[in-house]
Every structure is written in structure tokens, then in C-alpha cells.
Amino acid sequence: MLGPILLVLYINDIDEYITSKILKFADDTKNYRTVNSLEVIDSLRADLHNLVSWAVDWQLLFNIDNVNSCI
């Protein structure tokens, strides 16, 4: 029971520098946004860069095998 609580505390600040929407549930994190302009694409790209930087800083890398995208 302590493991999930510690994970929530560990990833609590993951969305601090993110402008897109983030869904966090247990060990699953989803970043999403409606794309309707080039500026939004740049913003989403910056958010993804910030997520990767956060993951490297906290030594908690994302499993890219579970990445799915909606078109």
C-alpha cells in the first residue's frame, strides 16, 4: 500500500512546467492537447521536451513501448 503513495509523491510535480493537459493514474501518465495551429504544435513539443527533462532529472524514464497516439 505504501508503494502507490510514494509514487504519487514522487511524480507530483511532473506537470509543473506543462501547459498541455496531463492525466495521471497510478503509474500511467498521458499528455494531450487539441492541435489546431502551428503554435499549439510548438507548445506541445516544448511540453514533451519538459517531460523528458523531468524524467531525466528524477531518473524515472518513460516506457516508450507503451506510447500510443490518436490521429
mmJSON file of the N, C-alpha and C atoms, coordinates in Angstrom:
{"data_MODEL":{"atom_site":{
"group_PDB":["ATOM","ATOM","ATOM","ATOM","ATOM","ATOM","ATOM","ATOM","ATOM","ATOM","ATOM","ATOM","ATOM","ATOM","ATOM","ATOM","ATOM","ATOM","ATOM","ATOM","ATOM","ATOM","ATOM","ATOM","ATOM","ATOM","ATOM","ATOM","ATOM","ATOM","ATOM","ATOM","ATOM","ATOM","ATOM","ATOM","ATOM","ATOM","ATOM","ATOM","ATOM","ATOM","ATOM","ATOM","ATOM","ATOM","ATOM","ATOM","ATOM","ATOM","ATOM","ATOM","ATOM","ATOM","ATOM","ATOM","ATOM","ATOM","ATOM","ATOM","ATOM","ATOM","ATOM","ATOM","ATOM","ATOM","ATOM","ATOM","ATOM","ATOM","ATOM","ATOM","ATOM","ATOM","ATOM","ATOM","ATOM","ATOM","ATOM","ATOM","ATOM","ATOM","ATOM","ATOM","ATOM","ATOM","ATOM","ATOM","ATOM","ATOM","ATOM","ATOM","ATOM","ATOM","ATOM","ATOM","ATOM","ATOM","ATOM","ATOM","ATOM","ATOM","ATOM","ATOM","ATOM","ATOM","ATOM","ATOM","ATOM","ATOM","ATOM","ATOM","ATOM","ATOM","ATOM","ATOM","ATOM","ATOM","ATOM","ATOM","ATOM","ATOM","ATOM","ATOM","ATOM","ATOM","ATOM","ATOM","ATOM","ATOM","ATOM","ATOM","ATOM","ATOM","ATOM","ATOM","ATOM","ATOM","ATOM","ATOM","ATOM","ATOM","ATOM","ATOM","ATOM","ATOM","ATOM","ATOM","ATOM","ATOM","ATOM","ATOM","ATOM","ATOM","ATOM","ATOM","ATOM","ATOM","ATOM","ATOM","ATOM","ATOM","ATOM","ATOM","ATOM","ATOM","ATOM","ATOM","ATOM","ATOM","ATOM","ATOM","ATOM","ATOM","ATOM","ATOM","ATOM","ATOM","ATOM","ATOM","ATOM","ATOM","ATOM","ATOM","ATOM","ATOM","ATOM","ATOM","ATOM","ATOM","ATOM","ATOM","ATOM","ATOM","ATOM","ATOM","ATOM","ATOM","ATOM","ATOM","ATOM","ATOM","ATOM","ATOM","ATOM","ATOM","ATOM","ATOM","ATOM","ATOM","ATOM","ATOM","ATOM"],
"id":[1,2,3,4,5,6,7,8,9,10,11,12,13,14,15,16,17,18,19,20,21,22,23,24,25,26,27,28,29,30,31,32,33,34,35,36,37,38,39,40,41,42,43,44,45,46,47,48,49,50,51,52,53,54,55,56,57,58,59,60,61,62,63,64,65,66,67,68,69,70,71,72,73,74,75,76,77,78,79,80,81,82,83,84,85,86,87,88,89,90,91,92,93,94,95,96,97,98,99,100,101,102,103,104,105,106,107,108,109,110,111,112,113,114,115,116,117,118,119,120,121,122,123,124,125,126,127,128,129,130,131,132,133,134,135,136,137,138,139,140,141,142,143,144,145,146,147,148,149,150,151,152,153,154,155,156,157,158,159,160,161,162,163,164,165,166,167,168,169,170,171,172,173,174,175,176,177,178,179,180,181,182,183,184,185,186,187,188,189,190,191,192,193,194,195,196,197,198,199,200,201,202,203,204,205,206,207,208,209,210,211,212,213],
"type_symbol":["N","C","C","N","C","C","N","C","C","N","C","C","N","C","C","N","C","C","N","C","C","N","C","C","N","C","C","N","C","C","N","C","C","N","C","C","N","C","C","N","C","C","N","C","C","N","C","C","N","C","C","N","C","C","N","C","C","N","C","C","N","C","C","N","C","C","N","C","C","N","C","C","N","C","C","N","C","C","N","C","C","N","C","C","N","C","C","N","C","C","N","C","C","N","C","C","N","C","C","N","C","C","N","C","C","N","C","C","N","C","C","N","C","C","N","C","C","N","C","C","N","C","C","N","C","C","N","C","C","N","C","C","N","C","C","N","C","C","N","C","C","N","C","C","N","C","C","N","C","C","N","C","C","N","C","C","N","C","C","N","C","C","N","C","C","N","C","C","N","C","C","N","C","C","N","C","C","N","C","C","N","C","C","N","C","C","N","C","C","N","C","C","N","C","C","N","C","C","N","C","C","N","C","C","N","C","C","N","C","C","N","C","C"],
"label_atom_id":["N","CA","C","N","CA","C","N","CA","C","N","CA","C","N","CA","C","N","CA","C","N","CA","C","N","CA","C","N","CA","C","N","CA","C","N","CA","C","N","CA","C","N","CA","C","N","CA","C","N","CA","C","N","CA","C","N","CA","C","N","CA","C","N","CA","C","N","CA","C","N","CA","C","N","CA","C","N","CA","C","N","CA","C","N","CA","C","N","CA","C","N","CA","C","N","CA","C","N","CA","C","N","CA","C","N","CA","C","N","CA","C","N","CA","C","N","CA","C","N","CA","C","N","CA","C","N","CA","C","N","CA","C","N","CA","C","N","CA","C","N","CA","C","N","CA","C","N","CA","C","N","CA","C","N","CA","C","N","CA","C","N","CA","C","N","CA","C","N","CA","C","N","CA","C","N","CA","C","N","CA","C","N","CA","C","N","CA","C","N","CA","C","N","CA","C","N","CA","C","N","CA","C","N","CA","C","N","CA","C","N","CA","C","N","CA","C","N","CA","C","N","CA","C","N","CA","C","N","CA","C","N","CA","C","N","CA","C","N","CA","C","N","CA","C","N","CA","C"],
"label_alt_id":[null,null,null,null,null,null,null,null,null,null,null,null,null,null,null,null,null,null,null,null,null,null,null,null,null,null,null,null,null,null,null,null,null,null,null,null,null,null,null,null,null,null,null,null,null,null,null,null,null,null,null,null,null,null,null,null,null,null,null,null,null,null,null,null,null,null,null,null,null,null,null,null,null,null,null,null,null,null,null,null,null,null,null,null,null,null,null,null,null,null,null,null,null,null,null,null,null,null,null,null,null,null,null,null,null,null,null,null,null,null,null,null,null,null,null,null,null,null,null,null,null,null,null,null,null,null,null,null,null,null,null,null,null,null,null,null,null,null,null,null,null,null,null,null,null,null,null,null,null,null,null,null,null,null,null,null,null,null,null,null,null,null,null,null,null,null,null,null,null,null,null,null,null,null,null,null,null,null,null,null,null,null,null,null,null,null,null,null,null,null,null,null,null,null,null,null,null,null,null,null,null,null,null,null,null,null,null,null,null,null,null,null,null],
"label_comp_id":["MET","MET","MET","LEU","LEU","LEU","GLY","GLY","GLY","PRO","PRO","PRO","ILE","ILE","ILE","LEU","LEU","LEU","LEU","LEU","LEU","VAL","VAL","VAL","LEU","LEU","LEU","TYR","TYR","TYR","ILE","ILE","ILE","ASN","ASN","ASN","ASP","ASP","ASP","ILE","ILE","ILE","ASP","ASP","ASP","GLU","GLU","GLU","TYR","TYR","TYR","ILE","ILE","ILE","THR","THR","THR","SER","SER","SER","LYS","LYS","LYS","ILE","ILE","ILE","LEU","LEU","LEU","LYS","LYS","LYS","PHE","PHE","PHE","ALA","ALA","ALA","ASP","ASP","ASP","ASP","ASP","ASP","THR","THR","THR","LYS","LYS","LYS","ASN","ASN","ASN","TYR","TYR","TYR","ARG","ARG","ARG","THR","THR","THR","VAL","VAL","VAL","ASN","ASN","ASN","SER","SER","SER","LEU","LEU","LEU","GLU","GLU","GLU","VAL","VAL","VAL","ILE","ILE","ILE","ASP","ASP","ASP","SER","SER","SER","LEU","LEU","LEU","ARG","ARG","ARG","ALA","ALA","ALA","ASP","ASP","ASP","LEU","LEU","LEU","HIS","HIS","HIS","ASN","ASN","ASN","LEU","LEU","LEU","VAL","VAL","VAL","SER","SER","SER","TRP","TRP","TRP","ALA","ALA","ALA","VAL","VAL","VAL","ASP","ASP","ASP","TRP","TRP","TRP","GLN","GLN","GLN","LEU","LEU","LEU","LEU","LEU","LEU","PHE","PHE","PHE","ASN","ASN","ASN","ILE","ILE","ILE","ASP","ASP","ASP","ASN","ASN","ASN","VAL","VAL","VAL","ASN","ASN","ASN","SER","SER","SER","CYS","CYS","CYS","ILE","ILE","ILE"],
"label_asym_id":["A","A","A","A","A","A","A","A","A","A","A","A","A","A","A","A","A","A","A","A","A","A","A","A","A","A","A","A","A","A","A","A","A","A","A","A","A","A","A","A","A","A","A","A","A","A","A","A","A","A","A","A","A","A","A","A","A","A","A","A","A","A","A","A","A","A","A","A","A","A","A","A","A","A","A","A","A","A","A","A","A","A","A","A","A","A","A","A","A","A","A","A","A","A","A","A","A","A","A","A","A","A","A","A","A","A","A","A","A","A","A","A","A","A","A","A","A","A","A","A","A","A","A","A","A","A","A","A","A","A","A","A","A","A","A","A","A","A","A","A","A","A","A","A","A","A","A","A","A","A","A","A","A","A","A","A","A","A","A","A","A","A","A","A","A","A","A","A","A","A","A","A","A","A","A","A","A","A","A","A","A","A","A","A","A","A","A","A","A","A","A","A","A","A","A","A","A","A","A","A","A","A","A","A","A","A","A","A","A","A","A","A","A"],
"label_entity_id":["1","1","1","1","1","1","1","1","1","1","1","1","1","1","1","1","1","1","1","1","1","1","1","1","1","1","1","1","1","1","1","1","1","1","1","1","1","1","1","1","1","1","1","1","1","1","1","1","1","1","1","1","1","1","1","1","1","1","1","1","1","1","1","1","1","1","1","1","1","1","1","1","1","1","1","1","1","1","1","1","1","1","1","1","1","1","1","1","1","1","1","1","1","1","1","1","1","1","1","1","1","1","1","1","1","1","1","1","1","1","1","1","1","1","1","1","1","1","1","1","1","1","1","1","1","1","1","1","1","1","1","1","1","1","1","1","1","1","1","1","1","1","1","1","1","1","1","1","1","1","1","1","1","1","1","1","1","1","1","1","1","1","1","1","1","1","1","1","1","1","1","1","1","1","1","1","1","1","1","1","1","1","1","1","1","1","1","1","1","1","1","1","1","1","1","1","1","1","1","1","1","1","1","1","1","1","1","1","1","1","1","1","1"],
"label_seq_id":[1,1,1,2,2,2,3,3,3,4,4,4,5,5,5,6,6,6,7,7,7,8,8,8,9,9,9,10,10,10,11,11,11,12,12,12,13,13,13,14,14,14,15,15,15,16,16,16,17,17,17,18,18,18,19,19,19,20,20,20,21,21,21,22,22,22,23,23,23,24,24,24,25,25,25,26,26,26,27,27,27,28,28,28,29,29,29,30,30,30,31,31,31,32,32,32,33,33,33,34,34,34,35,35,35,36,36,36,37,37,37,38,38,38,39,39,39,40,40,40,41,41,41,42,42,42,43,43,43,44,44,44,45,45,45,46,46,46,47,47,47,48,48,48,49,49,49,50,50,50,51,51,51,52,52,52,53,53,53,54,54,54,55,55,55,56,56,56,57,57,57,58,58,58,59,59,59,60,60,60,61,61,61,62,62,62,63,63,63,64,64,64,65,65,65,66,66,66,67,67,67,68,68,68,69,69,69,70,70,70,71,71,71],
"pdbx_PDB_ins_code":[null,null,null,null,null,null,null,null,null,null,null,null,null,null,null,null,null,null,null,null,null,null,null,null,null,null,null,null,null,null,null,null,null,null,null,null,null,null,null,null,null,null,null,null,null,null,null,null,null,null,null,null,null,null,null,null,null,null,null,null,null,null,null,null,null,null,null,null,null,null,null,null,null,null,null,null,null,null,null,null,null,null,null,null,null,null,null,null,null,null,null,null,null,null,null,null,null,null,null,null,null,null,null,null,null,null,null,null,null,null,null,null,null,null,null,null,null,null,null,null,null,null,null,null,null,null,null,null,null,null,null,null,null,null,null,null,null,null,null,null,null,null,null,null,null,null,null,null,null,null,null,null,null,null,null,null,null,null,null,null,null,null,null,null,null,null,null,null,null,null,null,null,null,null,null,null,null,null,null,null,null,null,null,null,null,null,null,null,null,null,null,null,null,null,null,null,null,null,null,null,null,null,null,null,null,null,null,null,null,null,null,null,null],
"Cartn_x":[0.81,0.0,0.851,2.043,2.91,3.497,3.705,4.295,3.54,2.218,1.473,1.493,1.467,1.501,2.85,3.914,5.233,5.396,4.84,4.906,4.17,3.001,2.231,3.038,3.67,4.505,5.705,6.26,7.445,7.138,5.979,5.656,4.724,4.501,3.549,3.85,5.105,5.468,5.696,5.292,5.551,4.902,3.791,3.087,3.359,4.4,4.698,4.993,5.695,6.074,5.368,4.218,3.474,2.23,2.005,0.804,-0.322,0.037,-0.973,-1.661,-2.703,-3.403,-2.66,-2.643,-1.991,-2.969,-3.055,-3.824,-2.833,-2.949,-2.084,-2.974,-2.682,-3.403,-2.432,-2.209,-1.261,0.084,0.575,1.859,1.694,0.529,0.229,0.086,0.793,0.725,0.448,-0.541,-0.873,-0.861,-0.213,-0.14,-0.921,-1.886,-2.694,-3.119,-3.499,-3.909,-4.529,-5.516,-6.085,-5.152,-4.77,-3.836,-4.612,-4.552,-5.242,-4.424,-3.153,-2.284,-0.826,0.055,1.48,1.989,1.394,1.801,1.494,0.371,-0.004,0.955,1.365,2.338,3.65,4.099,5.332,5.192,4.04,3.788,3.785,3.157,3.133,4.539,5.303,6.69,7.51,7.302,8.008,7.588,6.304,5.82,6.482,6.585,7.233,8.712,9.347,10.748,10.864,9.951,9.967,9.712,8.84,8.589,9.832,10.518,11.744,12.809,12.941,13.907,13.581,12.296,11.872,12.24,11.962,12.232,13.722,14.554,15.998,16.467,15.976,16.366,15.999,14.828,14.343,14.686,15.416,15.834,14.643,13.578,12.366,11.973,12.535,12.316,10.972,10.414,9.138,9.336,8.376,8.403,7.786,8.627,8.115,7.429,7.581,6.864,5.357,4.962,3.539,2.942,3.711,3.239,2.211,1.082,0.086,-0.354,-0.765,-1.173,-2.526,-3.224,-4.545,-4.412,-4.981,-4.939,-6.36],
"Cartn_y":[-1.207,0.0,1.268,1.182,2.351,2.695,1.692,1.915,2.914,2.747,3.722,5.129,5.249,6.576,7.242,6.478,7.042,7.452,6.672,7.037,8.344,8.51,9.753,10.936,10.786,11.865,12.132,11.085,11.194,11.948,11.686,12.31,13.511,13.972,15.045,16.316,16.626,17.867,17.685,16.572,16.288,17.319,17.893,18.84,20.3,20.561,21.922,22.864,22.387,23.233,22.821,22.196,21.693,22.543,22.979,23.761,22.886,21.716,20.784,20.107,19.353,18.606,17.305,16.924,15.679,14.874,13.604,12.659,11.741,11.653,10.77,9.77,8.507,7.451,6.322,6.066,5.042,5.307,4.364,4.567,4.949,5.454,5.826,7.341,7.951,9.395,9.663,10.503,10.857,12.368,12.833,14.248,14.437,15.359,15.526,16.969,17.267,18.619,18.583,19.407,19.551,20.423,19.916,20.638,21.266,22.594,23.292,24.439,24.527,25.556,25.16,25.839,25.574,25.969,27.011,27.437,26.362,25.693,24.621,23.441,23.17,22.097,22.426,23.67,24.082,23.984,24.349,24.272,22.825,21.947,20.525,19.931,20.335,19.872,20.33,21.574,22.083,21.301,20.973,20.179,18.804,18.168,16.861,16.961,18.024,18.247,18.417,19.177,19.376,18.072,17.225,15.926,15.043,15.044,14.254,14.79,16.105,16.705,16.333,16.376,15.996,14.54,13.69,12.263,12.0,12.688,12.505,13.024,14.197,14.766,13.843,13.226,12.369,10.894,10.602,9.24,8.28,8.745,7.942,8.033,7.15,7.226,6.62,7.123,6.649,5.403,4.511,3.314,3.67,3.882,4.32,3.183,1.955,0.841,0.948,1.68,1.836,3.116,3.834,5.081,4.787,5.441,5.338,6.734,6.917,8.241,8.154,9.249,9.348,10.276,9.884,10.717,11.108],
"Cartn_z":[0.0,0.0,0.0,0.545,0.608,-0.763,-1.625,-2.946,-3.797,-3.983,-4.795,-4.217,-2.905,-2.28,-2.532,-2.415,-2.668,-4.133,-5.053,-6.469,-6.721,-6.136,-6.307,-5.786,-4.652,-4.114,-5.015,-5.576,-6.424,-7.719,-8.316,-9.609,-9.466,-8.255,-8.013,-8.81,-9.042,-9.731,-11.228,-11.786,-13.202,-14.134,-13.719,-14.595,-14.252,-13.495,-13.064,-14.234,-15.244,-16.379,-17.667,-17.547,-18.696,-18.903,-20.148,-20.449,-20.999,-21.508,-22.009,-20.829,-21.136,-20.1,-19.821,-18.557,-18.156,-17.319,-17.65,-16.841,-16.146,-14.824,-14.048,-13.327,-13.529,-12.825,-12.54,-11.265,-10.825,-11.502,-12.308,-12.967,-14.438,-14.803,-16.185,-16.278,-17.206,-17.421,-18.888,-19.145,-20.526,-20.667,-21.711,-22.041,-23.337,-23.334,-24.537,-24.724,-25.955,-26.314,-27.711,-27.935,-29.27,-30.105,-31.266,-32.121,-33.271,-33.336,-34.409,-34.995,-34.608,-35.177,-34.965,-35.668,-35.527,-34.143,-33.557,-32.219,-31.184,-31.346,-30.422,-30.577,-31.805,-32.043,-31.338,-31.457,-30.784,-29.266,-28.746,-27.31,-26.832,-27.592,-27.243,-27.316,-28.309,-28.426,-27.221,-26.778,-25.593,-24.344,-24.246,-23.118,-23.096,-24.252,-24.327,-23.948,-24.383,-24.011,-22.489,-21.896,-20.445,-19.7,-20.232,-19.601,-19.642,-20.765,-20.877,-19.919,-19.84,-18.912,-17.475,-17.123,-15.773,-15.509,-16.466,-16.294,-16.115,-16.864,-16.735,-15.369,-14.967,-13.672,-12.512,-12.579,-11.494,-11.717,-12.785,-13.114,-13.17,-13.782,-13.953,-15.425,-16.222,-17.658,-18.048,-19.121,-19.624,-20.469,-20.445,-21.268,-22.623,-23.618,-24.916,-25.676,-25.206,-25.838,-25.603,-24.576,-24.266,-24.835,-25.651,-26.226,-27.301,-27.204,-28.275,-28.637,-29.844,-30.294,-30.956,-30.878,-31.523,-32.719,-33.795,-35.007,-35.354],
"occupancy":[1.0,1.0,1.0,1.0,1.0,1.0,1.0,1.0,1.0,1.0,1.0,1.0,1.0,1.0,1.0,1.0,1.0,1.0,1.0,1.0,1.0,1.0,1.0,1.0,1.0,1.0,1.0,1.0,1.0,1.0,1.0,1.0,1.0,1.0,1.0,1.0,1.0,1.0,1.0,1.0,1.0,1.0,1.0,1.0,1.0,1.0,1.0,1.0,1.0,1.0,1.0,1.0,1.0,1.0,1.0,1.0,1.0,1.0,1.0,1.0,1.0,1.0,1.0,1.0,1.0,1.0,1.0,1.0,1.0,1.0,1.0,1.0,1.0,1.0,1.0,1.0,1.0,1.0,1.0,1.0,1.0,1.0,1.0,1.0,1.0,1.0,1.0,1.0,1.0,1.0,1.0,1.0,1.0,1.0,1.0,1.0,1.0,1.0,1.0,1.0,1.0,1.0,1.0,1.0,1.0,1.0,1.0,1.0,1.0,1.0,1.0,1.0,1.0,1.0,1.0,1.0,1.0,1.0,1.0,1.0,1.0,1.0,1.0,1.0,1.0,1.0,1.0,1.0,1.0,1.0,1.0,1.0,1.0,1.0,1.0,1.0,1.0,1.0,1.0,1.0,1.0,1.0,1.0,1.0,1.0,1.0,1.0,1.0,1.0,1.0,1.0,1.0,1.0,1.0,1.0,1.0,1.0,1.0,1.0,1.0,1.0,1.0,1.0,1.0,1.0,1.0,1.0,1.0,1.0,1.0,1.0,1.0,1.0,1.0,1.0,1.0,1.0,1.0,1.0,1.0,1.0,1.0,1.0,1.0,1.0,1.0,1.0,1.0,1.0,1.0,1.0,1.0,1.0,1.0,1.0,1.0,1.0,1.0,1.0,1.0,1.0,1.0,1.0,1.0,1.0,1.0,1.0,1.0,1.0,1.0,1.0,1.0,1.0],
"B_iso_or_equiv":[0.0,0.0,0.0,0.0,0.0,0.0,0.0,0.0,0.0,0.0,0.0,0.0,0.0,0.0,0.0,0.0,0.0,0.0,0.0,0.0,0.0,0.0,0.0,0.0,0.0,0.0,0.0,0.0,0.0,0.0,0.0,0.0,0.0,0.0,0.0,0.0,0.0,0.0,0.0,0.0,0.0,0.0,0.0,0.0,0.0,0.0,0.0,0.0,0.0,0.0,0.0,0.0,0.0,0.0,0.0,0.0,0.0,0.0,0.0,0.0,0.0,0.0,0.0,0.0,0.0,0.0,0.0,0.0,0.0,0.0,0.0,0.0,0.0,0.0,0.0,0.0,0.0,0.0,0.0,0.0,0.0,0.0,0.0,0.0,0.0,0.0,0.0,0.0,0.0,0.0,0.0,0.0,0.0,0.0,0.0,0.0,0.0,0.0,0.0,0.0,0.0,0.0,0.0,0.0,0.0,0.0,0.0,0.0,0.0,0.0,0.0,0.0,0.0,0.0,0.0,0.0,0.0,0.0,0.0,0.0,0.0,0.0,0.0,0.0,0.0,0.0,0.0,0.0,0.0,0.0,0.0,0.0,0.0,0.0,0.0,0.0,0.0,0.0,0.0,0.0,0.0,0.0,0.0,0.0,0.0,0.0,0.0,0.0,0.0,0.0,0.0,0.0,0.0,0.0,0.0,0.0,0.0,0.0,0.0,0.0,0.0,0.0,0.0,0.0,0.0,0.0,0.0,0.0,0.0,0.0,0.0,0.0,0.0,0.0,0.0,0.0,0.0,0.0,0.0,0.0,0.0,0.0,0.0,0.0,0.0,0.0,0.0,0.0,0.0,0.0,0.0,0.0,0.0,0.0,0.0,0.0,0.0,0.0,0.0,0.0,0.0,0.0,0.0,0.0,0.0,0.0,0.0,0.0,0.0,0.0,0.0,0.0,0.0],
"pdbx_formal_charge":[null,null,null,null,null,null,null,null,null,null,null,null,null,null,null,null,null,null,null,null,null,null,null,null,null,null,null,null,null,null,null,null,null,null,null,null,null,null,null,null,null,null,null,null,null,null,null,null,null,null,null,null,null,null,null,null,null,null,null,null,null,null,null,null,null,null,null,null,null,null,null,null,null,null,null,null,null,null,null,null,null,null,null,null,null,null,null,null,null,null,null,null,null,null,null,null,null,null,null,null,null,null,null,null,null,null,null,null,null,null,null,null,null,null,null,null,null,null,null,null,null,null,null,null,null,null,null,null,null,null,null,null,null,null,null,null,null,null,null,null,null,null,null,null,null,null,null,null,null,null,null,null,null,null,null,null,null,null,null,null,null,null,null,null,null,null,null,null,null,null,null,null,null,null,null,null,null,null,null,null,null,null,null,null,null,null,null,null,null,null,null,null,null,null,null,null,null,null,null,null,null,null,null,null,null,null,null,null,null,null,null,null,null],
"auth_seq_id":[1,1,1,2,2,2,3,3,3,4,4,4,5,5,5,6,6,6,7,7,7,8,8,8,9,9,9,10,10,10,11,11,11,12,12,12,13,13,13,14,14,14,15,15,15,16,16,16,17,17,17,18,18,18,19,19,19,20,20,20,21,21,21,22,22,22,23,23,23,24,24,24,25,25,25,26,26,26,27,27,27,28,28,28,29,29,29,30,30,30,31,31,31,32,32,32,33,33,33,34,34,34,35,35,35,36,36,36,37,37,37,38,38,38,39,39,39,40,40,40,41,41,41,42,42,42,43,43,43,44,44,44,45,45,45,46,46,46,47,47,47,48,48,48,49,49,49,50,50,50,51,51,51,52,52,52,53,53,53,54,54,54,55,55,55,56,56,56,57,57,57,58,58,58,59,59,59,60,60,60,61,61,61,62,62,62,63,63,63,64,64,64,65,65,65,66,66,66,67,67,67,68,68,68,69,69,69,70,70,70,71,71,71],
"auth_comp_id":["MET","MET","MET","LEU","LEU","LEU","GLY","GLY","GLY","PRO","PRO","PRO","ILE","ILE","ILE","LEU","LEU","LEU","LEU","LEU","LEU","VAL","VAL","VAL","LEU","LEU","LEU","TYR","TYR","TYR","ILE","ILE","ILE","ASN","ASN","ASN","ASP","ASP","ASP","ILE","ILE","ILE","ASP","ASP","ASP","GLU","GLU","GLU","TYR","TYR","TYR","ILE","ILE","ILE","THR","THR","THR","SER","SER","SER","LYS","LYS","LYS","ILE","ILE","ILE","LEU","LEU","LEU","LYS","LYS","LYS","PHE","PHE","PHE","ALA","ALA","ALA","ASP","ASP","ASP","ASP","ASP","ASP","THR","THR","THR","LYS","LYS","LYS","ASN","ASN","ASN","TYR","TYR","TYR","ARG","ARG","ARG","THR","THR","THR","VAL","VAL","VAL","ASN","ASN","ASN","SER","SER","SER","LEU","LEU","LEU","GLU","GLU","GLU","VAL","VAL","VAL","ILE","ILE","ILE","ASP","ASP","ASP","SER","SER","SER","LEU","LEU","LEU","ARG","ARG","ARG","ALA","ALA","ALA","ASP","ASP","ASP","LEU","LEU","LEU","HIS","HIS","HIS","ASN","ASN","ASN","LEU","LEU","LEU","VAL","VAL","VAL","SER","SER","SER","TRP","TRP","TRP","ALA","ALA","ALA","VAL","VAL","VAL","ASP","ASP","ASP","TRP","TRP","TRP","GLN","GLN","GLN","LEU","LEU","LEU","LEU","LEU","LEU","PHE","PHE","PHE","ASN","ASN","ASN","ILE","ILE","ILE","ASP","ASP","ASP","ASN","ASN","ASN","VAL","VAL","VAL","ASN","ASN","ASN","SER","SER","SER","CYS","CYS","CYS","ILE","ILE","ILE"],
"auth_asym_id":["A","A","A","A","A","A","A","A","A","A","A","A","A","A","A","A","A","A","A","A","A","A","A","A","A","A","A","A","A","A","A","A","A","A","A","A","A","A","A","A","A","A","A","A","A","A","A","A","A","A","A","A","A","A","A","A","A","A","A","A","A","A","A","A","A","A","A","A","A","A","A","A","A","A","A","A","A","A","A","A","A","A","A","A","A","A","A","A","A","A","A","A","A","A","A","A","A","A","A","A","A","A","A","A","A","A","A","A","A","A","A","A","A","A","A","A","A","A","A","A","A","A","A","A","A","A","A","A","A","A","A","A","A","A","A","A","A","A","A","A","A","A","A","A","A","A","A","A","A","A","A","A","A","A","A","A","A","A","A","A","A","A","A","A","A","A","A","A","A","A","A","A","A","A","A","A","A","A","A","A","A","A","A","A","A","A","A","A","A","A","A","A","A","A","A","A","A","A","A","A","A","A","A","A","A","A","A","A","A","A","A","A","A"],
"auth_atom_id":["N","CA","C","N","CA","C","N","CA","C","N","CA","C","N","CA","C","N","CA","C","N","CA","C","N","CA","C","N","CA","C","N","CA","C","N","CA","C","N","CA","C","N","CA","C","N","CA","C","N","CA","C","N","CA","C","N","CA","C","N","CA","C","N","CA","C","N","CA","C","N","CA","C","N","CA","C","N","CA","C","N","CA","C","N","CA","C","N","CA","C","N","CA","C","N","CA","C","N","CA","C","N","CA","C","N","CA","C","N","CA","C","N","CA","C","N","CA","C","N","CA","C","N","CA","C","N","CA","C","N","CA","C","N","CA","C","N","CA","C","N","CA","C","N","CA","C","N","CA","C","N","CA","C","N","CA","C","N","CA","C","N","CA","C","N","CA","C","N","CA","C","N","CA","C","N","CA","C","N","CA","C","N","CA","C","N","CA","C","N","CA","C","N","CA","C","N","CA","C","N","CA","C","N","CA","C","N","CA","C","N","CA","C","N","CA","C","N","CA","C","N","CA","C","N","CA","C","N","CA","C","N","CA","C","N","CA","C","N","CA","C","N","CA","C","N","CA","C"],
"pdbx_PDB_model_num":[1,1,1,1,1,1,1,1,1,1,1,1,1,1,1,1,1,1,1,1,1,1,1,1,1,1,1,1,1,1,1,1,1,1,1,1,1,1,1,1,1,1,1,1,1,1,1,1,1,1,1,1,1,1,1,1,1,1,1,1,1,1,1,1,1,1,1,1,1,1,1,1,1,1,1,1,1,1,1,1,1,1,1,1,1,1,1,1,1,1,1,1,1,1,1,1,1,1,1,1,1,1,1,1,1,1,1,1,1,1,1,1,1,1,1,1,1,1,1,1,1,1,1,1,1,1,1,1,1,1,1,1,1,1,1,1,1,1,1,1,1,1,1,1,1,1,1,1,1,1,1,1,1,1,1,1,1,1,1,1,1,1,1,1,1,1,1,1,1,1,1,1,1,1,1,1,1,1,1,1,1,1,1,1,1,1,1,1,1,1,1,1,1,1,1,1,1,1,1,1,1,1,1,1,1,1,1,1,1,1,1,1,1]
}}}
